[in-house]
């Protein structure tokens, strides 16, 4: 890609490949909800890993 072309986000590239409009950015509220959901998932994964490590010990 030439240096004078603007950097495209992965969402732009995927949308173009699929022939779909680019997704709109999250609102602040949506971003906060997304981050909270990801934090919950991270905590669940850490708990699973800790249980498996305790069983293996």
C-alpha positions in Angstrom: 0.0 0.0 0.0 1.5 3.4 -0.9 2.3 5.7 1.9 0.0 8.5 0.6 -3.1 6.3 1.1 -4.9 6.6 4.4 -4.7 3.6 6.7 -7.9 1.6 6.6 -9.4 -0.1 9.7 -10.0 -3.9 9.5 -13.7 -3.2 9.8 -13.6 -1.1 6.6 -11.7 -3.8 4.7 -14.0 -6.6 5.9 -17.1 -4.6 5.1 -15.8 -3.9 1.6 -15.0 -7.5 1.0 -18.5 -8.6 2.0 -20.1 -5.8 0.1 -21.7 -4.3 3.3 -21.7 -0.8 4.6 -19.0 -0.1 7.2 -20.4 -0.5 10.8 -21.0 2.7 12.7 -18.8 3.3 15.7 -20.0 2.5 19.2 -21.7 5.2 21.2 -20.0 5.9 24.6 -22.8 3.8 26.3 -22.3 0.9 23.8 -18.5 1.0 24.3 -18.9 1.0 28.1 -21.3 -2.0 27.9 -18.9 -3.8 25.5 -16.0 -3.3 27.8 -18.0 -4.5 30.8 -19.0 -7.6 29.0 -15.4 -8.3 28.0 -14.3 -7.7 31.6 -16.8 -10.3 32.7 -15.6 -12.8 30.1 -12.0 -12.2 31.1 -12.9 -12.9 34.8 -14.7 -16.1 33.8 -11.7 -17.3 31.8 -9.3 -16.5 34.6 -11.6 -18.5 37.0 -11.7 -21.5 34.6 -7.9 -21.5 34.3 -7.4 -21.2 38.1 -9.8 -24.2 38.6 -7.9 -26.3 36.1 -4.5 -25.4 37.6 -5.8 -26.3 41.1 -7.1 -29.7 39.8 -3.8 -30.4 38.1 -1.7 -29.6 41.2 
